[in-house]
Amino acid sequence: VARLLGELGPHRREARRLRPAARGAHAAPNPTKLPLGTSSTLDHSAATAALAIVPRLQRKHYELIPKVLDEMSFWTSFFSHVTVIVAEAAPQLLPAPGEGDGWKVSLPDDSFSAAWAAATPEARDTLAALAATDSDALLSPAPGAPPPFPSSPLCLTVGISEVAATAALTVLPTLQRKHYALVPKRIDEKRFWVHFFSHATVLLTPA
């Protein structure tokens, strides 16, 4: 694994090094296909460790950023290759399915607020109705919603933004009461937000 990782850094002119690994299972999630309120974040301690461990990666980092790639694109590409190498050479090192799911993460991203602002009054009212006292809609995810935690490369985590969750509680006062009524008596905190943002995605975003 160490030898193969070393090969990711040295080749200055190889264009294929600029792109994520061409393996669907290890590709970074497409941000446009994530549910509202979720986004992908980088484990910066892992990136720092990679710069120290992988030969010539620091030089490649210097050559490509920001002239060719931004920081996140560089690491998404690098760790997608890392994930493929580990999957083939030492699969026991990969986390079990679901282990890498970020739950609440302190991300500045708030895709919910933008979608709420752009939504029609009818869509807002429909979403608000899901938090009504007599509604059980938030006990399950919305049919047709994208998966909340798609497979990601090592060291990238898809999580629910606390900023987005706070924004939802602010614009939907009934959601606070619904949260209190359901968590933890009927569902846990993570499932509550996964379900809510799945419904918000279906109702507030264009098909």
SVG drawing of the C-alpha trace seen along z (x, -y; Angstrom):
<svg xmlns="http://www.w3.org/2000/svg" viewBox="-53 -34 62 41">
<polyline fill="none" stroke="black" stroke-width="0.4" points="0.0,0.0 2.8,-2.4 4.6,-1.8 1.4,-2.4 0.6,-5.5 4.1,-6.8 3.3,-6.6 0.5,-9.1 2.9,-12.0 5.9,-12.1 4.6,-12.3 4.4,-16.0 2.9,-15.7 0.5,-12.9 -3.0,-14.4 -4.7,-11.3 -3.3,-12.4 -5.5,-15.5 -8.7,-13.5 -10.4,-11.4 -10.0,-7.7 -12.4,-6.3 -14.2,-3.9 -17.8,-4.6 -17.8,-3.1 -15.0,-5.4 -15.9,-8.6 -16.5,-11.7 -20.2,-12.5 -21.6,-15.0 -22.6,-18.0 -25.6,-18.7 -27.0,-15.2 -26.7,-15.4 -29.8,-16.1 -30.4,-19.6 -28.6,-20.3 -25.7,-17.9 -22.2,-18.4 -18.9,-16.7 -16.0,-17.7 -12.3,-16.8 -10.4,-15.3 -7.7,-17.9 -5.5,-15.9 -5.4,-13.1 -4.4,-15.5 -1.6,-16.9 -0.5,-13.3 -0.5,-12.5 1.8,-15.4 4.2,-14.2 4.1,-10.5 3.6,-10.2 6.8,-11.0 6.7,-14.2 3.1,-14.8 4.0,-18.2 5.6,-19.2 2.6,-18.1 0.4,-20.0 2.5,-23.2 2.5,-22.7 -1.2,-22.2 -2.8,-24.5 -4.3,-27.0 -3.0,-27.1 -4.8,-23.9 -7.0,-22.7 -8.5,-24.2 -7.7,-22.6 -10.8,-20.4 -10.5,-19.1 -6.9,-18.2 -7.7,-16.1 -10.8,-14.6 -8.8,-13.3 -5.9,-12.1 -8.0,-10.3 -10.2,-8.7 -7.0,-7.1 -6.0,-6.2 -9.3,-4.5 -9.0,-2.4 -5.5,-1.3 -6.5,-0.4 -9.6,1.5 -7.4,3.6 -4.3,4.1 -5.7,4.1 -9.5,4.0 -9.6,4.8 -8.4,1.2 -11.5,-0.3 -14.3,-1.4 -17.4,0.8 -20.4,-0.6 -22.0,-3.4 -18.9,-3.9 -17.9,-7.0 -21.3,-8.6 -20.9,-12.1 -23.8,-13.0 -23.8,-16.6 -20.7,-18.4 -19.7,-22.0 -19.8,-23.0 -20.6,-26.5 -22.6,-25.2 -26.3,-25.8 -28.0,-24.6 -31.3,-24.5 -31.7,-28.2 -31.1,-29.0 -33.7,-26.4 -36.2,-27.6 -35.8,-31.2 -36.3,-30.2 -39.3,-27.8 -42.9,-28.6 -45.3,-29.3 -47.1,-26.1 -43.9,-24.0 -43.0,-25.8 -46.5,-25.1 -46.3,-21.5 -43.0,-21.1 -44.3,-22.9 -47.3,-20.6 -44.9,-17.6 -44.1,-19.0 -47.8,-19.3 -48.7,-17.6 -50.8,-14.9 -48.3,-14.1 -46.0,-11.0 -44.3,-11.9 -40.9,-12.6 -40.7,-9.0 -39.6,-7.9 -37.6,-9.4 -39.2,-10.8 -39.6,-8.3 -37.4,-9.3 -34.9,-11.3 -31.2,-10.9 -29.3,-8.7 -28.2,-10.8 -24.7,-9.3 -23.4,-8.1 -20.1,-6.2 -17.1,-8.6 -13.4,-8.3 -11.4,-7.7 -10.9,-10.9 -14.0,-12.6 -17.1,-12.6 -20.7,-13.5 -22.5,-15.0 -25.5,-17.1 -24.6,-20.7 -25.5,-22.1 -25.9,-25.4 -28.6,-24.0 -30.4,-22.3 -30.4,-25.5 -31.7,-27.4 -34.6,-24.9 -35.5,-25.2 -35.5,-29.0 -37.8,-29.3 -40.1,-26.4 -41.2,-27.0 -43.3,-23.9 -40.2,-21.9 -38.8,-22.6 -42.0,-21.2 -41.9,-18.2 -38.2,-17.6 -39.1,-17.6 -42.0,-15.2 -40.1,-12.7 -36.5,-12.7 -35.5,-10.5 -38.9,-8.9 -39.6,-7.6 -36.5,-8.2 -33.0,-9.3 -31.5,-12.7 -29.6,-11.5 -32.7,-9.8 -34.8,-12.9 -32.6,-15.1 -32.0,-12.6 -35.8,-12.3 -36.5,-16.0 -33.9,-16.9 -35.0,-14.1 -38.5,-15.6 -37.1,-19.1 -35.1,-18.0 -38.1,-16.5 -40.3,-19.4 -38.0,-22.4 -35.7,-21.5 -36.7,-21.3 -37.1,-17.8"/>
</svg>
